[in-house]
Structures are given as C-alpha cells and as structure tokens.
C-alpha cells in the first residue's frame, strides 16, 4: 500500500515561463490577455449562435458547439495561469500541477475524438447525402459526443496513473510555462525511458495514427465531389476546408510534441503556445469566416426585435405609495453614497488602515456605490412617471452593469475571505503572501472575472427575439423578467442562466461558509484578544456575505419564472445591502471607527483655525 504514495520531497514546482525578460513579460501579458478574452468570447458566441439559431440544426453544428465549448475550457486551463505568472511568482503546487495535466489531456483527448466524429459527419453528409438524416440521427450524435468525452477521460486517466507515482526528490524547476508530461518526466529521480515510450504510445502514436486517417477520409470526400454540382462542390469544400484547417493546426504540433523521446527543446514552448493557446483562438475565426451559414445566422440574430423599449411597472401601481417610496429610496441612496465614500476617504487618508483588508474594503465600497447607482436613481425617477420606460439598449446596458458590479462584489468577497484566512491561519506569512503586488493582482482578477460573467449574460440576452409584449413587472431589467417576454423557448437558456448565476452564487456561498468555519476552528490557538478581533472582522464579512448571497441564490437558482417577492429580494441585494455595508464595517470595526474619529477631529481642528 505504501508504494501507491509518491515518495516526493517536492511539494511545488517553479515554472520558468516563456521568457525571463521583464519588458517582454509585460508585452506577453497584454498579448495573452487579449488572446484569452477573444478565444473565450468568440467560442461562447458560436455556442450561443448555434443554440439559438433555427437554421443551424445540422449535426455538424451540434458537434461544433461542443468543439467551441472544449476550446473555451482548454484555453481556460492554461492561459490564465500563464497570464498570472507573467506578473507574479511562477510556482505551482504538486496537486495543482497534476490537476492541470489531467484537465489538459482530458480536453485535448476529447477534442481529438470530436474531430474524428466531425470528419465522419462530413463523410456521411457528402458521400451519402440521402442517408445522412437516417445515419446521423440525434441519438447517435449524442452517443458520439459521449464517446468523445469518455475517450478523453480514459486517455487523461492513463496519463495520470503513470505520472502520479513518479518520485520527485531533487530539482523542481520546469523550463516551461505549464505542467506537461516530458518536462515532468525529465525531473523524476528514476529511470523514465519505458514510461516515456508509454507516453509516446498513448499520446504521440494516437495523434500520428488519427491524423493520417483523417487525411485519408478527406481525400475520399474530395474524390466523391466529382459527381456533385458546382454549388454542392463549393459548399462541401468550404465546410471540409474549415475542418481540415483545424485538424492540421491541432495535430501537427501534437505529433511534434509527443512523438519524441523523453527530452525537451526550447522550441517546445512555442509549439505548446501554438496548439494550447493560438489554435483555440483560430477555431472560431475559421468556422465563422469560412462558413456562410454561421455568418448568416449571426447577422440574422443582430437584435431581431420588434420591441424597441420596455415598460417597467415598478414596485407598486399606487401613485401615493410610489411617492413615499421614492423619498425612502432617495434617503437610502444618498446614505449609500455618503457612507461608502466616507469609508473610502477614511481608509485613503488614515495611516493606520494600510493592511490588505482595507485595500479590498475600499474597492468593495466603490463597487457598492457603483452598483447602487445603476439601479436606485432609475427607481427614484420612475416613481414620478406615469409610464416608466427603458429602451432596449438602455435595458441591455443596465443588465450588463448590474451583473458586472455584482460579479465584482462576489469575487471581492471571496478575496476578502482568503485575506482573513491568511491573516488568522498563517499570520507569520501574511505580509509575504498578501503583498501589494498580489493584492492588485487579486483585484484585477475580480474585475476581469466580473467582465467575463457580465459579457456572457449579455451575449445570451442580446440574441433573444422580443416580438410581442414589452411590459416588465419589475422596477429594472433583469434576466428572468426578460426571458418571460421572449418569443421563443427559453428553457435551455434558463438553465444556462442558472449555471452562470445561480450555481455560481450557491457554490461560492458554500465555499465561503466553509472557509469561515475553518477560520473559526483555528481560533482555538489564539489569545482572547486575538479571538475577539478575529471574530469582529470575520463577523462583519460573514454578515455581508449572507446579506448578498441569500437573495442572489433565491433569484437565480430556479426555473424561468417571476414572483411578486422577487422585487423585495432585488431591493435587498441591490439597494439595502450597499447601504448596510458601511454600517456593518464601521460599527463592528474599532480600527475604522477610531480612524473616522481622528479624521473628523482633524477636520474640526482645521476648521477652527
């Protein structure tokens, strides 16, 4: 049984990255960030276009949806780590290295098999057009996709079974920007010749065998085009050309990387960049530029609406009550802006509030002001209008801003929980771990993650046709009220919204609760004063977490439907919570209260002189 445990002295690896030149690293950071965002958004655009278009129902587009999803997932495994390492320390733990390796080969293996499936689909469509619908029926298509996923899983599991038991007892420096097989085998303190041959057989030989098979299949397809008309030949060449280009871009670097002995070369990094980062970026371009049907579907889906504006029914139809509520919301909004700005000014001017916790609190306060400003002013203005309306563009802009600032808030709460964990559970390493560079990086990650979340929501919603009723029983634009007005089946889209918003909120909420449980358990070894201080700061964070996440989970963890209580829940998360946050962080935090007193006394003293 002991042999199953890897006898490692190495707990983490140092990644040398693409270059050691600091100026070149900054250039690479910008380039790879652009590539990652483009790949992710372009792949998701293809998925959304195919999912919502009524003209892209052929099996080819069913497989293309999964290929785009794999591309988005594959680039998300490698590129974010590369981007972070260009600005921060380039280390990766043993467990994270194995996880990255497994996911790389799982998604890579699935993509290889999916390309085989897509080649078979093209063969049936062109060589046996009369039998195409019979052979490539929906059940078989789903089965083939399932086989691709299972095949990728088996391939990755085999790789892991060999690597996980390798002993690493010496050097831990990997001359690469990610964990891969040959760089790891090179560091192992055992003879890896036979294992290298197994890797070649499992990865290199698989690529080498499948690539000629695909080439032969395309030769057979092209030979059969002689019996087709000119238009049929052009269409077949266009679709096959796209597939063939993707096949070449993926398989040639794969063969070069894995059909060699256990040795690494400087060019390996460039080859890996090509098939792991650039190829997923090229695929959406290839399939849109060379596919007339996809381009036409995208053009048709550019705001296919008869609706140019929406009517908002507001909180209540009672005109007197609306005026009263407008006064209440005005007081709440002014309190939110002044309370949060007071925290920002206090932290920026106070020399005693220089810890990372207050850096993140400043960002959270700015986010609260922005989030409340997206919603509250519109509610107040609409209270005095007999027929409150919002244009389609204004609705989409409000929807994006809501989910952007909401996403920033969610990720910031995760970051603040991590900050508290390090401060309480690893106090001696706190200053080293939570250095200014790391804090800025975490804040940038929050803004970037929120941008992606909001953009995905907008891509879903912008393509939906609204051709009938335009009355929203709400005081703002939100996902489910809009989905109920769409003149199409929104069941699948509703599930995607639940995944992108509801499941994310629920999962993060549970993770945060678990982190606070770990923190509270670790307080047993602290002094009474330390426990009181930790409980005070953690209590503030936990209160904010509950106030924000509970309404969020209620609103998005359910089927597409609207309820009267939704308005109260949205009001709680978007108007009340941003107002309460300054009170929570000042009343429960002696350091902030003390800094505010000093700031107030200082201002009065200056005013007296």
N, C-alpha and C positions, 0 to 999 in steps of 0.2 A: 504493500500500500504506500510506503514511503517513496517508492520510485515514481509514483504519479505526481509528486510535488517537485516542481522545478527547483534545483539547488542553486538559487541565484543570490549573489551578493549585490547585483544591480537592481535598484528599485526604480530608476528612471534613466532615460536616455537624453543625451544632448544632441540636438539637430543643428548641423552647421548651416543649413539653408541653401539658398541659391547662390548667395554671394556674401562676402564679408565687408564689402564696400558700403559705408553708411549712406553715402549720397545715392548710390544705385539702389539701396534698400528702399529709400523714400519713393523713388521712381517706380519700383516694383510694387510698392504698397498701393499707389494710385492705380496702376495698370490692373493689378489683380482684383482690387475692389470693384473697378468698373466691369471687368470680365464676369465676376461672381454675380453682381446685380443684374447685368444684362442676361446672363445664362438663366438665372432663376426666374426673372420676369418673362423672358421670351418663351421659356419652356411652359410656364404656367399659362401664358396667353394662348399657346397652342392647345393645351388641355381644356381650357375654358371654351375656346372657339369650337373645338370638336364636340365637346359635351353639350353645347347649346345650339349648334347649327343643325338644321333639319336636312341639309344637303350632304353632310359628311357622315353617312351611316354605313359606308362600306367597311368590310373587315380591316382593310389597310389602315383606315383612320382609327379604328379601335385599337390596333397594335401601336400606332403612332402615339396615341395618348399615353400608353404605358412606357413607351420609349422616352417620351418627354419627361414623364414623372421620374424615371430612373436617372435621366441626365441631371434633373434638378437635385435629386437626392445624392448622386455621385459627386457632383461639384460641391455640395454642402458638407461632405465628409472631409475633403482635402483642402479646398480653397480658404475657408475661414481660418483654419489653423495656420496656413501659410501667411495670411494677411496679419494675424496677431503676432506671429513670430518675427515679422519684419519690424515690429515696433517694441517687442518685449522679449524677455528671456526665452530662449529656444529650448525648452525642455518638454519632455512628455513622459508620463509615468508608465511603468511596465503594463499595468492594466489598460490604460488608455491606448498604448501602442498596439496591444493585441486587439482591442476593440476596433480601432481604425483599420487594422489589417483585415479583420473579419468582414467588416462592412464594405470595404473596397472590393474584396474578391466576391462577396455575395452579390453586390450590384453589378460588378463587371461581368461575372459569370451569367447573371440573368440577362444582361444586355446582349451578350454573345448569342445565347439561345434565342432571344427575341429577334435578333437579326436573321437567324436561320428561319424562324417562323415567318417573318415578313417576306423573305425570299421565296418560301413555299407558297405564300399567299399570292405573290406576283406571278409565280409559275402557273398556279391554277387559274388565276384571272385572265392570263394572256393565252396560255396553251389550251385551256379547257373552259372557255367562257360560258358555254351552255350549261356546264355542270357546276359553275362557280358557287351559286347560291345554295345548291344542294350540298356540296362538299364543305364549304366554309360557312356552315350554319353557326348560329350564335353559341350553341352549346360547345361545339368543337373549338371555337375561338377562345372561349373562356378556359377550356381544358388546356389548350396550348400555352396560354399565358400562365396558368397554374404550373405547368410542367417547367416553364422557363424559371419561375420563382423557386420551385423545388430544386431544379438543377443547380441554380446559383447557390442555394443554401447548402447543398451537398458538397459542391466544389469548395466553398469557403470553409466548411467544417473539416474537410480533409486537410486543407492547408493548416488550419489551427491545431489539429491533433498532432501534426508534426512539429510545429513551432513551439507550442506551449510547454513542452517538456525539455526544450533545449536549455543547457546550463549556460548562464552568462555570469562569469566570475571575474572578468578583467575589465578591459576598456568599454566605455559606454557612449562613445562619440560616433554618431551616424553621419556620414558625409552625404546627407540628403535632406530634403525638406519635409519628408513624411516617412512613416514606417512602411517598409516593404520587405519582401522575402529575402532577396540576395544581400541587401545591406545588413539585415539581422543575422543571416547565416554567417556572414563574414566576421561578426563579433563573437559568435559562440565559441566557448572554450572546449570544443570536442570536434572530432572529425565529421565534417558535414558533406563529404563527397557524395555518399549514397543518397543522403537527404536532398542534395542539390539535383541529383538525377530524377528523384521523385517529383520535385517541384517542376523540373523541365517537362516531365511526362504529364503532370496534372494541369499545368498552365501553358507552357510553350507548345507542347505537342497538340493540345486541344485547339489552340489558335491556328497552328500550322495545318492541321487536318481540316478544320472547318473552313478556313479561308479558301483553299482550292475547291472544296465542294461548292461554296457559294459562287466562285468564279465560273465553274462548270455550269451551275444552274442558270446563271445569267447568259452564258453562251448559248445554252439550249433555248432560253427565252428569245434571245435575239434572232436565232436561226428560224424560229417559228413565225417571226413577224413578216416573212415573205408573203404569206397568204393573207395578210391584213391590208386594209386600205391605207391611204396616206394619212388620214386623220387618226386612225387607230394606231398606226406606227408612231406618229408624233406623240400621242398621249402615253403609249407604252414606254417609249424611250425617255419621256420626261419623268415618269414615276420610277422606272428602273434606274435611271441616271441618278436620282436622289439617293435611292437605296445603295447603289454601288459606290457612290462617293462616300457615304457614311461608313460602309463596310471597309473600304480602303483606309480611311482616316483612323479607324479603330484598330484594325487587325495588324497593319504593318508595324506600328510602334509596339504593339503587344508581342508580336513574334520576335522583334529585335530585343526586347527587354527580357523575355523568359526562355528563349531558345539559345541560351549561352551558359557556359559553366558558372560555378559559384564565384563570380568576380564582379566588381563594379568598375565602371568607367565614368569619366567626367561628363560624357555626353548623355549618360543615363538620366540625369536631371532634366535636360532639355526634352528628351523623349517622353519622360513621365509628364512634364508640363503639357506636352502636346496632346497625349491621349486622355489625361485625367482632368485637364482644365480647359484646353482650347477646343478639343473635339466636342464636348457638351455644349460649348458656345456656338460652334459652327452648325450643329444639327438643326436648331430652329431656323437658322438662316437658309440652310439648304432646302428644308421642307417647305418653307414659305415662298422663297424666290423661284424655285423650280416647280412648284405645284400651283397650277392655275386655280384649282378648286378651293384650296386653302385660302389663297389670296382673295378670291371672290367672296368666300364665306366671311372673311374678316371685314371686307368692305360693306357687305350687307348688314353686318352687326354693329356698324358705327351708328349708335343711337337710333335704332329702328322704332322710334316712338311717335305716336300721335299726341302724347302728353308733353306739354312744354312747361307746365307748372303744377304744383300740388297745393291743395287746400288743407291747412292744418286746423283741426277742430279745437286744439288747445287742451288745457287742463279741465276746463268746465265751460258750459254754454251759458251759465248765469252771468249776465253782464256786471251786476253789482259785485258778485264774488270775485270776478276776474280783476276788477279794480283793486279790491282788497289784497288779493294775491300778488298783483303787480307791485304794490307797496312793500309787501313782505319780501318778495324776491329782490327788489331793489336794495333793501336793507341787507339782505343776505349776500348779495353780490358785492356791494361796497365793503361789507365786513370781510369777505373772502379776499378781495384785492388788497385792502389795507393790512389785514392780518398776515397774509403771506409775504407781502412786500416788507413789512416790519421785520419778519424773520430774516429775509434776505439781507436787509440793511444791517441788522444786528450782527449777523454772522460775518458779513464782509468787513465791518468796522471793528469788531471785537478781536483782540489779540489772544483771548483765552479760548476761542472757538475755532481752533485750527485743525482739529482732528478730521479724518476722512468722513466720520459720521455726519459732521456738519456741512461738509462739502456736498454730500449726497442730499442732505436735508434742504440745502439751498436750491438744488436742482428740482427736488420734489415740490418745493413751494412755487417755483417758477412754472412748473408743469400744472400745478393746481390753478394758478391764476389763468393760464392759457386755456385749460380745459373748461373752466367755468365761463370764460369769456366767449367760448364758441357757442354756448347754449343759453346762458342766463340773459344777455341783452336781447336776443331774439324773442324770448318768452315775455320779457317786460314790454317790448314794443308791440308785440302781437296782442297783448292784453287790451290795448286801446283801439284795436282794429276790429271792425265788424266782420271782415272776411280775410283772416290771415292767410297769406300765400307765400310760397317759396318756389323759385324757378327750378327747373331740372338741374341746371349747372350748380345753382346755389345749394340744392339738396345733396348733390354728389360731393361738393366741397365741404359741407358740414359733416357728412358721413365720414369722409377721409380724415378731417381734423379730429373728430371725436375718437376714432379708433387709433389715430396716431398718438395723441396725447394720452389716451387710455393705455395704449401699449407701452409708452414710455413709463407711465406710472407703475404698471405691473412689473416691468423689468427692474425699475429702480427699487421697488420693494424687495425683490429677490437680492439685488446687490446690497441693500442695507441689511438684510438678514445675514448675508455672507459676512459683511463687515462686523456685525455683532458677534457672529460665531468666532471669527478670528480674534477679535478683541477679548472675548471671555475665555475661549477654549485654548487659544495659543497666544497669550499676552506677551511673551518674550519675543515672538516673531512678528508681532503686529505691525510695527513700524517698517520692518523689512518687506513684509508681504504687501501691505496696503500703502505702498509708496505713491507719491504724486503721479508718476507715470502710469501705474496700474489703475489708479482712481480715474484718470482721464480716459484710459482705455475702456474701463467698465461703463463709464458714462456714454462714450461714443458707441459702445455696443448696444446700450439701451435705446439710443436714438435710431441706430441702424435697424435693430430688430423691430422697433415700432414702425419704421418706414415700410419695411417689408410686409408686416402684418396688415397695415392700412392699405397698402397698394394691392395686396391680394384681395382684400374685401372689395375695393373699388373695381378691380377687374371683373369680379363676379357680378357686381351690381350694375355696372355701366352697360353690360351687354344684354341685360334683360329687357324685353319689349314691354312697354306700358302703352296700351292702346285703348283702354276703357276707362273705368272710374279713376279719379285722381284725388279722392278725399282720404286723407290720413287721419285716423282717430288718435292723434298724438300731438304733442307740442313741438316735436322736432323730427328730423329724418333719422330713421334707424332701420336696421336690417329686416327684421320680421314684419313691421308695418309695410315696408316697401314690397317684400316678397308676396304678401297677401294681395297686392294690387296687380301683380304681373299677369299678363295674359299668356301664360304657359305653365307647364307642370314644373313646380319648384321643389319637388320632394328631394331630388338628388342635390340640388343647390342648397337646400336647407340643411342637409346632412353635412355638406362641406362647411357651411357657416358654423354649425355646431362643433365641428372638428377644429376650425380655425379660431373660434372664440370660446365656446362653452367648455370643451375638453381642456383647452389650454388653461382657462381660469381654474377649473376644478383640479387639474393635475398640479398646477403651481401652488394653489392654496394648500393642498395636502402636503406638498414638499415643504412649504414654509412652516406649517404647523409642526411637522416632524423636526425641522431644524430648531424650532424654539423648544421643543421637548428635549432635544439633545443638549441645547444650551442650559436649560433649567436643571437637567440631571448633572451637568458638570459643575454647578454652583456649590455642590456639597463640599468641595475642597477649598472654597473661597472663604474669606473672613466675613463677619456680619456686615461691615460697612461695604465691602465689595459686593455682597449679595444684594444689599438694598439698592446700590447704584445700578447693578446689572438688571435687577427686576424693574427698576424705574424706567430705564431706557428700553428694555425689551417689552415692557408693558405698553409703552407708547406705540412702538412699532406694531405689536400684535393687535392693538385696538384699531389702528389704521388699516391693517390687513383685513380684519373681519369686516369693517365698515365698507371696504371697497369690493372685496371678493364675493361676499354673500349675495348682494344684488346682481353682480355680474353673472354668477353661476345660475341664479334663478332666471335671468333674462335669456341666456343663450344655451343652456343645457336642456333643450326641449324641442319638440317638433315645431314646424312653421305655424304659429298661432299667436294671436294677441289677446290680452286680458286687460280688464279695467285697472287691475293693480299694477300693471307694467309702468304706468305713468309715475306712480309713487316710488317704485323701485329705481327708475331712471333718475327721478328727482333726488333720491337718497345718494346715489353714486356720483352724480354729475354736479349737483348744486350744494347739497348738505355736507357731504364728506369733505370737499375742498374748503368749506367754511370751518369745519370742526378741526381739521388737521393742525392749524396754528395753535388753537386752544389746547389740543392734546399734547403737542410738543413743548408748549410753554408751561402749562400747569403742572405737568409731570416731570419737568426737567429743570432742576435747580440751577444748572450752569447757564441755560438760556435765560431764565428769569433774572439771574444776577447780572448777566451781560446787558439785558434790557434796562435794568435799573441804572447801571453805570452810564449807559448811553443817554437815558432820559435825564439823569442828574447833570451829565456833562453838557447837554443841550441847554438846560435851565441856567447853569452857571454862566455859559457863554452869553445867553440872552440877558442875564443880569448885568454883565459888564457892558 
